[in-house]
Amino acid sequence: MGHSADRLATRFGVSRADQDAYAVRSHQNAASAHDKGLYDEEIIAAHGTTKENNVKADSNIEKLATLKPAFIKPHGTITPATSSPLTDGASAVSGMELCCIRIG
């Protein structure tokens, strides 16, 4: 997914700065929604908490600017902050399922 995102960003002219700004805004919006209780009816507690571990309320442009590309190195624009760990996990599950089918 990350490689595809990097290629699409290049093709459509989405800059690293645009991606970082979008990621910061997304994290801040998610943190604000949690603080306001907007997700209270949507989240089921796991391990005694309803706090999401993927929302980084303290994200800022300066922090994101220090991150190195995660997929296409050294010139890619997708970083750990602008890629979703949820799709990474989904890809891993999908890959393991295919592996298990092949092995039998």
Helices and strands as residue ranges (DSSP letters): H 2-12, H 16-35, H 61-65, H 85-103
